[in-house]
Amino acid sequence: MAAASVTRLHPDSDHELHHIYDSRIPVTGVGEGSWPSLVQELRQLTNLPHETVQQRVNGTRKYGVAFEGWGRRNRDFIHYFTPQQVSYAYHLSADSMADLLINSTRARHIDAKVLNITRMEGGAQVEFEGLAPERYDLVFDARGFPRELHPNEHIHIPFIPTNTAVIRRCPAIVQEEQGGPVLQHTYTRAIARPHGWIFVIPLTVHTSYGYIFNRDVSRLAEVESDFDAFLETDGVSQFEQRAVIPFPNFVHRRMYDGAVARIGNAAAFMEPLEATAIVSAQFQIGMVLQIRLNRSVENLERDAPVVNRFLVNNMLCYGLFVGWHYSCGSKYDSGFWRHARDHAWPQHRTAADPEVVCCAALRKFDEMMELMNQPVIDKSDWNRMCAVPLTSYCQMSQGLGY
């Protein structure tokens, strides 16, 4: 996505673009949901009609997230994109999307393992396994999660109570239409279960299922057993086990330093409950490129800290929104849900303390909570945002019984 964005936003031939990847690292089918902004962006990056893009990514049209068993109201509800039943995103195949974007990228493709990226005067140096190092003006670092979190480099998000995903691929439940894209409305299902929750993402080539849980609270064998039971009740008789993925919930304190821009899972990660991964990468790439391509290099030293602080703040706002989903528990009075509601979520005030994180995410989140407690929300506040719009907070508040 970063390479395709450079190709589109910097069309002049006075630069050389390298797209570096390691073909030994497989694409894992996680994060196969998105936000409506991706529909327009893929159209712009590929210069292809929306219908063609949707078919090329084996996609269906996602109109929101259907929550089952969440909250204290004991009813299912949908968090719609707005305008409701008009705005849609894609459920998409991650490997197909990568292929689509590579075809839209004018770059030298380098298949190599990156050993290190070092900030240097006037740019950054990338060291490779088996190749000579290269110097660059700007590097997008998309190498994924850190192996471990360090307090001086990362902001840990303990108020999101999950840290592991079991991914399974099952037969398609949505059939591709002859001669055109699938037009029916689909939703990402988020089903509360005793040990966490299960996502269901319908593509035209398969259906992606994932059980998101906390390995410090539940044993993998327990989760696998409950996953089996759920698939049986969901009418799924066969599946392919894809991966068991441990993950951190975190935000990197230095996403952008003027020469190196950490993006995607290298910049931050929150569990996939609200499909924040791809939209975060869009935001990070877009903001860095707009600054670098439209501001004089003399401003770089002043611009970089401002951009970094803005990105960190935005990602922490996402984290608070996702963690808040657990604040009202679920229909299960299990060890996981008690941990999520009574232990994990109450940590959000200390973990997002402005003195600790050096940004105002918690204040913005508190302001959204205050708005929802008002009997009438003034029209001047209707467009307020805390990573996501007020409409999203109101829908989730009603659904959860906050």
Disulfide bonds with the S-S distance in Angstrom:
none
